[in-house]
Amino acid sequence: MTSSRLLGALALVVAAVVLQTTLFVSTRPFGAAPDLIVLAVFALLRFMPAEPGIFLGFTGGLLADLLGGSPLGMWALSLTVVAYLVLRMRDRARDSSGLAVLGVFAFTLLAQGQYVLLGTLFGQQPLKDPNVPRIIILTAVFTAILAVAVLPMSSWLSRQSRNRRTRVLA
Amino acid sequence: MLRSRPDRTTVLFITLVVFSFMLTTYDVQTAQVGSIGSALRSSAEFVFSPVQKAASAITRPVVGFVDGVANLASLRDENDQLRSQLALVEQELADSESLQAELEALRSLNNIVGPAEIDTVTARIFAVAPSGFDNVRGIDRGSSDGIGVGMPVVDESGLIGRVDVVFADSARVRLISDPTVRVGVRVLRTNETGWVSGRGTAPLALEMFEPELAVAEGDKVVTEGGRFPAGLIVGTVREGARSEAGFALRTTVDPIVVFSQLDFVKVLIETGQDEFIEAVPEEEGPPVQLQETPPGESP
């Protein structure tokens, strides 16, 4: 993978973090919003080499920590775990959109669940909110719905880029 | 016997997980004293806050339009409800005018500065935390506008939170719905004190120790003083409750502010505690604090 493509992937994750922190200022249906960062990490990692992919997850998480209100490292840890698992399981979902959408749902649940767990461990007391299970599930549902539109697009872009490279090499 | 070694990806993964965990531990432990964490946050804010402000300015009209269309039916109902509420409020306003005059007279007698007399800075919310569990908002005014850490943030309804972190041109507000925030309060009808603490998206928890009177549904709860100026509306009691002898009274309070619909807010330019409670003029003696420090906020 070329450095320009890596920079492009990084720019997309940064854009996801910026949109995540600005798009849902006044719109959170039923108290939840889709997790654009998990979606971006998932969409990009399906086609990225493993090591830059893990770094991408970590960087996206760290940026979310820096722009959020939680202790540094909580999102970084959650998204590193998500990135690692996506890399381990991506071959099974590469050709099936249904499985990929299911994967987005499961990984969003995982990322949010880990975040709540870490928050509890580090004294942020997120479990004082009795609506936590509902928020986690709704966030995963919204992200999966968005994934139905985003994932085919990312697959198509990746195919186009691969074809261009093949043509150049030929 | 050969033992399989973890591949490079797994080693990198474990390294990053351990690093993240250590980073969180370090940040939690040094949160109060200023650290590498705050320096990193300031740098990130410096780079990203202009981008966030631009993104917010671009997406706000689109999101507003979509939101408006999606909520058309409920807006009509809300409009009808507001009309009937307006009639009631007009009646209450007429009743409260005489009380207001009485209050002003008492304030001037005691040299107390009310919230209305404090300088304010109006700011717009341009960012939220990435997670629904972080009860913070980014505002587009910072230390260059006189905003400092700990200053109360309100809107026309009542208390929203306090300034948590300040940068040159932006600041972060921690909402009173955050589970780590506690506010000393007074129930207006009974005049008894306690505190409310945040529970995220759920109503605030009200706790009062050995109160003599019960609280009733709809009772107004206001700030008691201390870190927040006294008299700011926090919310209304959701469910009536009374305490058994020797036990605390626990119930819930609906915040007066709908946190998901905030747009413009006001930062009260005061630093809390004694500065807010101005006392006797100098020639009459040293400043006197009018109230005991209430159960304020936990860190």
Interface residues (C-beta under 8 A of the other chain):
Chain A: V17 V18 L19 Q20 T21 T22 L23 F24 V25 S26 T27 R28 G31 A32 A33 D35 I37 A50 E51 I54 F55 F58 G61 L63 A64 L66 L67 G68 G69 S70 P71 L72 G73 M74 W75 A76 L77 T80 V81 Y84 L87 Q112 Y115 V116 L118 G119 F122 G123 Q124 Q125 P126 K128 D129 P130 N131 V132 I135 T139
Chain B: R8 T9 T10 L12 F13 L16 V17 F19 S20 F21 M22 L23 T24 T25 D27 V28 A31 G37 L40 R41 A44 E45 F48 V51 Q52 A55 S56 T59 R60 V63 G64 V66 D67 I125 F126 A127 V128 A129 P130 S131 G132 F133 D134 N135 V136 R137 G138 D164 R172 R174 D178 P179 T180 S197 G198 R199 G200 T201 A202 A205 S260 Q261 L262 D263
